[in-house]
């Protein structure tokens, strides 16, 4: 399969997951609004996700995929199975130990991540309870990342990409039942939501295990041992804890500070969910597909193919990211209002969420570029350099969050995350270029300038179109508001696509053709 087709497979699955995620979040906003239960759910749900993205998707995948790819190439099928069995046993042991410790020390963990909750004992106790119930989600998601890494190495991307869809299906069913049953926004609702998260994790893991069986790859069962393979993974993975999870660490820092403002965690959560749609569809798809591809090309000594893959991944990502970032910055109020404003989600919540979304929008290209350039280091088994850059970015994030929170409140936290994201990405690009591991071609530079101009033109037209459609976006029936927002989005997409294709900013027609033919 071509790189574009693989991007499309993962991106399409992620898009479906994110769209269903919107359904989930619309139902969540209606069920709990931006009150205490919403704050508690955000912390309880983000806690296992924080560890998952730090240890599983970040450190583990950045180290495991290159090492597993080497085992496949150098040791054959039997060696790859043995390597997978040793790593799987060690991973499961660590996950069980971490989960047990978390259950014991959860009050302290919640206090560390949301110190402002202590002033409200009821919310604090609810958050501890929900976090204990939801934390096992980490086990299932980390094992999913492990199995998904094996599947991706064999160019099987669909199952691992579609698995997250099941969480949103499960949570949407749970929230739909809550709304139909008239469950009050209290402890009972919190427990129901936390149980739904854990069940969703089990269902997701089942999806990739089924595909692994179809592949015919059987992972042998070993007792946990500190083998040579485990030591090498640990050496590579430890720096990846920071490098692969810098965005999540920054979000965790923001969560701690936001706990000092009532409702701030919920507002940041809803804004985060909106900008995570393009980040997930584009950034995650590129990160998942690009690392195995670059690793194979470097192992085979295909330097030209490596540079081509990196350049085209950068071009492809920004063609999709820049217009999305401009749109989120230009019409945040309209997007948040149409999607979330109903039942317990009022006008004040819309205003607060939209302000945070604007700040996040400016950082969206940086977050996606991080997914493009990090594999350039990981494919060479260099996780130390990105770790150093991530530390610098975290220091910037913490300092700016503390400095801006008293003035800008939760918006200052979002803005600090954006600035730190650009700091981290800028360092990744500069050092990769200085080492000769990234050589931008002239076609790339020319196309990126044209794509930026097309995005700005699109933003201008969308701004005036939003003013024209203002009555139908705010004061009409819900279906009319949704239709108006869809018309606004489609107008922006059409303007951007037309200008980009005609100016030569990108060959969108060629990309579509690449998706309809099989390249081997």
Secondary structure, 3 states (H helix, E strand, C coil): CCHHHHHHHHHHHHHHHHHHHHHHHHHHHHHHCCCHHHHHHHHHHHHHHHHHHHHHHHHHHHHHHHHHHHHHHHHHHHHHHHHHHHHHHHHHHHHHHHHHHHHHHHHHHHHHHCHHHHHCHHHHHHHHHHHHHHCCHHHHHHHHHHHHHHHHHCCCCHHHHHHHHHHHHHHHHHHHHHHHHCCCCCHHHHHHHHHHHHHHHHHHHHHHHHHHHHHCCCCCCCCCCCCHHHHHHHHHHHHHHHHCCHHHHHHHHHHHHHCCCCCHHHHHHHHHHHHHHHHHHHHHHHHHHHHHHHHHHHHCCCHHHHHHHHHHHHHHHHHHHHHHHHHHHHCHHHHHHHHHCECCECHHHHHHHHHHHHHHHCCHHHHHHHHHHHHHHHCCCCCHHHHHHHHHHHHHHHHHHHHHHHHHCHHHHHHHHHHHHHHHHHHHHHHHHHCCCCCCCHHHHHHHHHHHHHHHHHHHHHHHHHHHCHHHHHCCCHHHHHHHHHHHHHHHHHHHHHHHHHHCCCCHHHHHHHHCCCCC
